[in-house]
Amino acid sequence: MTECLFCRIIDGQIPADIVHQTERVLAFRDIQPRAATHVLVIPRAHHASLTELADADQGLLAELFLVAREVARLEQVQDSGYRLVSNVGADAGQEVDHVHVHVLGGQRLGPVARPRD
């Protein structure tokens, strides 16, 4: 059994509300949404971080962002605006060690966190 939560979703061991998928990428609704639209876009191949994926397969990295754009269109937030977020590493808040891009929208989003003085 695969330990990675997202790999378990890809393998069908954990159910997910799938929004869109390609041969190499899966997009599904976050179970703890932070916005009216909150979809996670992940590669089917396991890569722990965006940095690791960029080193391994830049084409797949580009496909993640193309799928994120398609999710925004499908969720009808492409015109009103949406945010893409990918936390890289523990200090940035990455909770699952599998590359993922959050697509957030469907409401007015607050400002991005500012550095502390």
MDTraj code that builds the backbone (N, CA, C; nanometers):
import mdtraj as md
import numpy as np

residues = "MET THR GLU CYS LEU PHE CYS ARG ILE ILE ASP GLY GLN ILE PRO ALA ASP ILE VAL HIS GLN THR GLU ARG VAL LEU ALA PHE ARG ASP ILE GLN PRO ARG ALA ALA THR HIS VAL LEU VAL ILE PRO ARG ALA HIS HIS ALA SER LEU THR GLU LEU ALA ASP ALA ASP GLN GLY LEU LEU ALA GLU LEU PHE LEU VAL ALA ARG GLU VAL ALA ARG LEU GLU GLN VAL GLN ASP SER GLY TYR ARG LEU VAL SER ASN VAL GLY ALA ASP ALA GLY GLN GLU VAL ASP HIS VAL HIS VAL HIS VAL LEU GLY GLY GLN ARG LEU GLY PRO VAL ALA ARG PRO ARG ASP".split()
xyz = np.array([
    [0.0842, -0.1186, 0.0000],
    [0.0000, 0.0000, 0.0000],
    [0.0885, 0.1247, 0.0000],
    [0.0568, 0.2184, -0.0861],
    [0.1334, 0.3414, -0.0986],
    [0.1065, 0.4322, 0.0210],
    [0.2111, 0.4922, 0.0754],
    [0.1976, 0.5780, 0.1924],
    [0.1467, 0.7181, 0.1594],
    [0.1833, 0.7710, 0.0434],
    [0.1474, 0.9066, 0.0064],
    [-0.0042, 0.9191, -0.0124],
    [-0.0638, 1.0155, 0.0552],
    [-0.2077, 1.0387, 0.0468],
    [-0.2535, 1.0578, -0.0976],
    [-0.1831, 1.1425, -0.1726],
    [-0.2252, 1.1703, -0.3100],
    [-0.2030, 1.0489, -0.4010],
    [-0.0989, 0.9707, -0.3763],
    [-0.0795, 0.8479, -0.4537],
    [-0.1931, 0.7503, -0.4273],
    [-0.2428, 0.7485, -0.3065],
    [-0.3558, 0.6621, -0.2727],
    [-0.4827, 0.7082, -0.3431],
    [-0.5000, 0.8391, -0.3593],
    [-0.6135, 0.8912, -0.4366],
    [-0.5988, 0.8507, -0.5827],
    [-0.4796, 0.8677, -0.6389],
    [-0.4535, 0.8300, -0.7782],
    [-0.4824, 0.6819, -0.8003],
    [-0.4431, 0.5980, -0.7042],
    [-0.4626, 0.4540, -0.7154],
    [-0.6075, 0.4099, -0.6886],
    [-0.6944, 0.5048, -0.6490],
    [-0.8341, 0.4726, -0.6222],
    [-0.8594, 0.4151, -0.4846],
    [-0.7586, 0.4177, -0.3984],
    [-0.7745, 0.3662, -0.2620],
    [-0.8542, 0.4623, -0.1748],
    [-0.8500, 0.5902, -0.2101],
    [-0.9245, 0.6938, -0.1389],
    [-1.0102, 0.7650, -0.2430],
    [-1.1404, 0.7804, -0.2167],
    [-1.2256, 0.8472, -0.3151],
    [-1.1960, 0.9970, -0.3235],
    [-1.2213, 1.0531, -0.4418],
    [-1.2026, 1.1961, -0.4631],
    [-1.3076, 1.2453, -0.5609],
    [-1.3454, 1.3718, -0.5460],
    [-1.4387, 1.4376, -0.6376],
    [-1.3556, 1.4955, -0.7522],
    [-1.3412, 1.4185, -0.8582],
    [-1.2543, 1.4563, -0.9697],
    [-1.3221, 1.5608, -1.0568],
    [-1.2469, 1.6671, -1.0831],
    [-1.2946, 1.7788, -1.1647],
    [-1.2475, 1.7640, -1.3089],
    [-1.1240, 1.7181, -1.3257],
    [-1.0651, 1.7054, -1.4601],
    [-0.9452, 1.6113, -1.4481],
    [-0.9141, 1.5448, -1.5589],
    [-0.7955, 1.4597, -1.5591],
    [-0.7418, 1.4442, -1.6996],
    [-0.6113, 1.4223, -1.7047],
    [-0.5440, 1.3880, -1.8289],
    [-0.4679, 1.2597, -1.8009],
    [-0.3951, 1.2136, -1.8985],
    [-0.3170, 1.0922, -1.8795],
    [-0.2153, 1.1086, -1.7662],
    [-0.1615, 1.2317, -1.7488],
    [-0.0531, 1.2524, -1.6507],
    [-0.0900, 1.3394, -1.5316],
    [-0.2109, 1.3964, -1.5311],
    [-0.2479, 1.4920, -1.4257],
    [-0.3906, 1.4652, -1.3789],
    [-0.4132, 1.4855, -1.2487],
    [-0.5449, 1.4674, -1.1883],
    [-0.5814, 1.5936, -1.1114],
    [-0.7064, 1.6386, -1.1257],
    [-0.7556, 1.7553, -1.0518],
    [-0.8809, 1.7147, -0.9754],
    [-0.8831, 1.7438, -0.8450],
    [-0.9960, 1.7047, -0.7613],
    [-1.0205, 1.8099, -0.6542],
    [-1.1421, 1.8120, -0.6014],
    [-1.1801, 1.9107, -0.4997],
    [-1.1095, 1.8824, -0.3674],
    [-1.0634, 1.9891, -0.3043],
    [-1.0016, 1.9780, -0.1717],
    [-1.1104, 1.9441, -0.0701],
    [-1.0822, 1.8529, 0.0222],
    [-1.1840, 1.8149, 0.1216],
    [-1.1972, 1.9174, 0.2340],
    [-1.1014, 2.0108, 0.2413],
    [-1.1100, 2.1207, 0.3380],
    [-1.0920, 2.2521, 0.2617],
    [-1.1936, 2.2912, 0.1836],
    [-1.1776, 2.4082, 0.0961],
    [-1.1531, 2.5373, 0.1728],
    [-1.0654, 2.6192, 0.1161],
    [-1.0326, 2.7511, 0.1722],
    [-1.0970, 2.8633, 0.0914],
    [-1.1726, 2.8270, -0.0122],
    [-1.2431, 2.9233, -0.0964],
    [-1.3620, 2.8504, -0.1586],
    [-1.4520, 2.9261, -0.2182],
    [-1.5697, 2.8665, -0.2824],
    [-1.5276, 2.7628, -0.3871],
    [-1.4238, 2.7928, -0.4618],
    [-1.3616, 2.6961, -0.5524],
    [-1.2243, 2.6634, -0.4962],
    [-1.2006, 2.5376, -0.4683],
    [-1.0695, 2.4938, -0.4195],
    [-1.0434, 2.3549, -0.4755],
    [-0.9613, 2.3509, -0.5790],
    [-0.9293, 2.2269, -0.6482],
    [-0.7787, 2.2054, -0.6416],
    [-0.7383, 2.0812, -0.6189],
    [-0.5969, 2.0445, -0.6195],
    [-0.5621, 1.9811, -0.7531],
    [-0.4505, 2.0222, -0.8096],
    [-0.4018, 1.9676, -0.9361],
    [-0.2694, 1.8987, -0.9055],
    [-0.2621, 1.7683, -0.9369],
    [-0.1437, 1.6894, -0.9021],
    [-0.0977, 1.6057, -1.0215],
    [0.0326, 1.5784, -1.0297],
    [0.0783, 1.4826, -1.1307],
    [0.0475, 1.3414, -1.0822],
    [0.0189, 1.2527, -1.1747],
    [-0.0033, 1.1125, -1.1366],
    [0.1272, 1.0473, -1.0901],
    [0.2387, 1.0903, -1.1464],
    [0.3692, 1.0408, -1.1020],
    [0.4062, 1.1113, -0.9721],
    [0.4612, 1.0365, -0.8792],
    [0.4978, 1.0954, -0.7508],
    [0.6264, 1.1781, -0.7624],
    [0.6157, 1.3031, -0.7257],
    [0.7297, 1.3941, -0.7091],
    [0.7008, 1.4695, -0.5807],
    [0.7960, 1.4722, -0.4895],
    [0.7724, 1.5282, -0.3569],
    [0.7466, 1.6789, -0.3577],
    [0.8128, 1.7511, -0.4460],
    [0.7976, 1.8973, -0.4436],
    [0.8037, 1.9541, -0.5844],
    [0.7636, 2.0781, -0.5958],
    [0.7710, 2.1490, -0.7234],
    [0.9156, 2.1557, -0.7719],
    [1.0081, 2.1756, -0.6797],
    [1.1499, 2.1797, -0.7153],
    [1.1941, 2.0472, -0.7759],
    [1.1557, 1.9371, -0.7133],
    [1.1917, 1.8047, -0.7638],
    [1.1313, 1.7813, -0.9021],
    [1.0045, 1.8192, -0.9203],
    [0.9399, 1.8009, -1.0499],
    [1.0067, 1.8862, -1.1573],
    [1.0431, 2.0087, -1.1250],
    [1.1094, 2.0966, -1.2224],
    [1.2405, 2.0366, -1.2706],
    [1.3114, 1.9696, -1.1812],
    [1.4370, 1.9043, -1.2189],
    [1.4127, 1.7787, -1.3022],
    [1.3009, 1.7100, -1.2776],
    [1.2761, 1.5799, -1.3401],
    [1.2006, 1.5870, -1.4725],
    [1.1010, 1.6776, -1.4822],
    [1.0132, 1.6742, -1.5999],
    [0.9451, 1.8092, -1.6196],
    [1.0104, 1.8983, -1.6907],
    [0.9545, 2.0323, -1.7111],
    [0.8271, 2.0298, -1.7942],
    [0.8116, 1.9320, -1.8817],
    [0.6882, 1.9197, -1.9587],
    [0.5690, 1.8903, -1.8694],
    [0.5881, 1.8027, -1.7713],
    [0.4821, 1.7711, -1.6758],
    [0.4530, 1.8919, -1.5887],
    [0.5562, 1.9646, -1.5519],
    [0.5363, 2.0870, -1.4734],
    [0.4468, 2.1844, -1.5504],
    [0.4759, 2.2028, -1.6790],
    [0.3934, 2.2913, -1.7620],
    [0.2504, 2.2384, -1.7710],
    [0.2358, 2.1071, -1.7851],
    [0.1021, 2.0481, -1.7952],
    [0.0203, 2.0726, -1.6690],
    [0.0848, 2.0707, -1.5516],
    [0.0126, 2.1009, -1.4270],
    [-0.0551, 2.2367, -1.4358],
    [0.0175, 2.3358, -1.4857],
    [-0.0370, 2.4706, -1.4922],
    [-0.1397, 2.4850, -1.6045],
    [-0.1248, 2.4100, -1.7123],
    [-0.2270, 2.4102, -1.8170],
    [-0.3568, 2.3471, -1.7656],
    [-0.3450, 2.2405, -1.6883],
    [-0.4636, 2.1789, -1.6288],
    [-0.5254, 2.2746, -1.5267],
    [-0.4444, 2.3452, -1.4508],
    [-0.4979, 2.4437, -1.3554],
    [-0.5797, 2.5491, -1.4291],
    [-0.5312, 2.5940, -1.5433],
    [-0.6064, 2.6914, -1.6237],
    [-0.7379, 2.6305, -1.6718],
    [-0.7354, 2.5046, -1.7132],
    [-0.8578, 2.4374, -1.7571],
    [-0.9561, 2.4213, -1.6418],
    [-0.9067, 2.3920, -1.5225],
    [-0.9926, 2.3828, -1.4042],
    [-1.0612, 2.5174, -1.3796],
    [-0.9871, 2.6261, -1.3909],
    [-1.0462, 2.7595, -1.3727],
    [-1.1578, 2.7827, -1.4735],
    [-1.1375, 2.7382, -1.5969],
    [-1.2426, 2.7520, -1.6985],
    [-1.3639, 2.6670, -1.6626],
    [-1.3393, 2.5408, -1.6263],
    [-1.4490, 2.4500, -1.5920],
    [-1.5284, 2.4981, -1.4703],
    [-1.4572, 2.5576, -1.3752],
    [-1.5207, 2.6071, -1.2524],
    [-1.5775, 2.7479, -1.2694],
    [-1.5614, 2.8027, -1.3884],
    [-1.6148, 2.9343, -1.4256],
    [-1.5602, 3.0468, -1.3387],
    [-1.4296, 3.0409, -1.3110],
    [-1.3641, 3.1494, -1.2367],
    [-1.2550, 3.2176, -1.3197],
    [-1.2373, 3.1748, -1.4451],
    [-1.1295, 3.2307, -1.5262],
    [-1.1485, 3.3806, -1.5505],
    [-1.2719, 3.4301, -1.5607],
    [-1.2938, 3.5718, -1.5879],
    [-1.2913, 3.6569, -1.4612],
    [-1.3466, 3.6041, -1.3525],
    [-1.3500, 3.6807, -1.2273],
    [-1.2152, 3.6794, -1.1564],
    [-1.1353, 3.5766, -1.1830],
    [-1.0025, 3.5673, -1.1237],
    [-0.9880, 3.4464, -1.0343],
    [-0.8662, 3.3974, -1.0293],
    [-0.8362, 3.2814, -0.9454],
    [-0.6898, 3.2896, -0.9032],
    [-0.6573, 3.2158, -0.8002],
    [-0.5208, 3.2129, -0.7475],
    [-0.4667, 3.0718, -0.7596],
    [-0.3400, 3.0623, -0.8003],
    [-0.2690, 2.9353, -0.8009],
    [-0.1655, 2.9399, -0.6903],
    [-0.1630, 2.8374, -0.6072],
    [-0.0692, 2.8316, -0.4951],
    [-0.0034, 2.6950, -0.4940],
    [0.1274, 2.6941, -0.4800],
    [0.1991, 2.5695, -0.4591],
    [0.3011, 2.5928, -0.3489],
    [0.2768, 2.5343, -0.2338],
    [0.3687, 2.5455, -0.1215],
    [0.4819, 2.4449, -0.1424],
    [0.6053, 2.4896, -0.1238],
    [0.7213, 2.4037, -0.1445],
    [0.7993, 2.3953, -0.0139],
    [0.7900, 2.2823, 0.0521],
    [0.8614, 2.2610, 0.1779],
    [0.7792, 2.2960, 0.3001],
    [0.8238, 2.2428, 0.4122],
    [0.7519, 2.2576, 0.5390],
    [0.7371, 2.4036, 0.5822],
    [0.8418, 2.4846, 0.5670],
    [0.8342, 2.6251, 0.6086],
    [0.7312, 2.7032, 0.5285],
    [0.7001, 2.6575, 0.4078],
    [0.6007, 2.7242, 0.3237],
    [0.4600, 2.6685, 0.3472],
    [0.4489, 2.5623, 0.4266],
    [0.3183, 2.5057, 0.4570],
    [0.2812, 2.3833, 0.3753],
    [0.3771, 2.3217, 0.3051],
    [0.3460, 2.2003, 0.2297],
    [0.3171, 2.0889, 0.3288],
    [0.1948, 2.0358, 0.3229],
    [0.1529, 1.9326, 0.4173],
    [0.1600, 1.7917, 0.3593],
    [0.1481, 1.7788, 0.2273],
    [0.1568, 1.6486, 0.1616],
    [0.2782, 1.6528, 0.0696],
    [0.3680, 1.5569, 0.0864],
    [0.4904, 1.5533, 0.0061],
    [0.4648, 1.4902, -0.1304],
    [0.3781, 1.5541, -0.2058],
    [0.3473, 1.5192, -0.3449],
    [0.3106, 1.6527, -0.4086],
    [0.3771, 1.6886, -0.5159],
    [0.3518, 1.8172, -0.5807],
    [0.2024, 1.8387, -0.5971],
    [0.1568, 1.9579, -0.5623],
    [0.0184, 1.9935, -0.5877],
    [0.0047, 2.1443, -0.6008],
    [-0.0868, 2.1827, -0.6883],
    [-0.1173, 2.3236, -0.7104],
    [-0.2622, 2.3436, -0.6696],
    [-0.2851, 2.4410, -0.5818],
    [-0.4200, 2.4762, -0.5401],
    [-0.4768, 2.5761, -0.6400],
    [-0.5985, 2.5521, -0.6874],
    [-0.6716, 2.6493, -0.7686],
    [-0.7814, 2.7032, -0.6782],
    [-0.7708, 2.8316, -0.6450],
    [-0.8641, 2.8964, -0.5518],
    [-0.9382, 3.0085, -0.6233],
    [-1.0681, 3.0181, -0.6013],
    [-1.1447, 3.1254, -0.6635],
    [-1.2899, 3.1184, -0.6227],
    [-1.3738, 3.1858, -0.7010],
    [-1.5166, 3.1861, -0.6733],
    [-1.5582, 3.2862, -0.5681],
    [-1.4645, 3.3660, -0.5225],
    [-1.4914, 3.4710, -0.4235],
    [-1.3729, 3.5658, -0.4240],
    [-1.3901, 3.6811, -0.3618],
    [-1.2795, 3.7754, -0.3511],
    [-1.1802, 3.7195, -0.2490],
    [-1.0553, 3.7060, -0.2894],
    [-0.9527, 3.6494, -0.2019],
    [-0.8726, 3.7617, -0.1378],
    [-0.8318, 3.7407, -0.0147],
    [-0.7533, 3.8401, 0.0574],
    [-0.6114, 3.8481, 0.0035],
    [-0.5348, 3.9420, 0.0565],
    [-0.3966, 3.9568, 0.0106],
    [-0.3107, 3.8379, 0.0514],
    [-0.2053, 3.8177, -0.0220],
    [-0.1082, 3.7127, 0.0107],
    [-0.0346, 3.7571, 0.1369],
    [0.0060, 3.6612, 0.2185],
    [0.0758, 3.6929, 0.3441],
    [0.1972, 3.7822, 0.3197],
    [0.2161, 3.8765, 0.4068],
    [0.3289, 3.9677, 0.3999],
    [0.4349, 3.9256, 0.5021],
    [0.5624, 3.9524, 0.4732],
    [0.6675, 3.9179, 0.5701],
    [0.6486, 3.9950, 0.7018],
    [0.6869, 3.9296, 0.8097],
    [0.6819, 3.9944, 0.9404],
    [0.8003, 4.0864, 0.9562],
    [0.7809, 4.1920, 1.0311],
    [0.8925, 4.2850, 1.0601],
    [0.9864, 4.2276, 1.1633],
])
top = md.Topology()
chain = top.add_chain()
for i, resn in enumerate(residues, 1):
    res = top.add_residue(resn, chain, resSeq=i)
    for name in ("N", "CA", "C"):
        top.add_atom(name, md.element.get_by_symbol(name[0]), res)
traj = md.Trajectory(xyz[None], top)
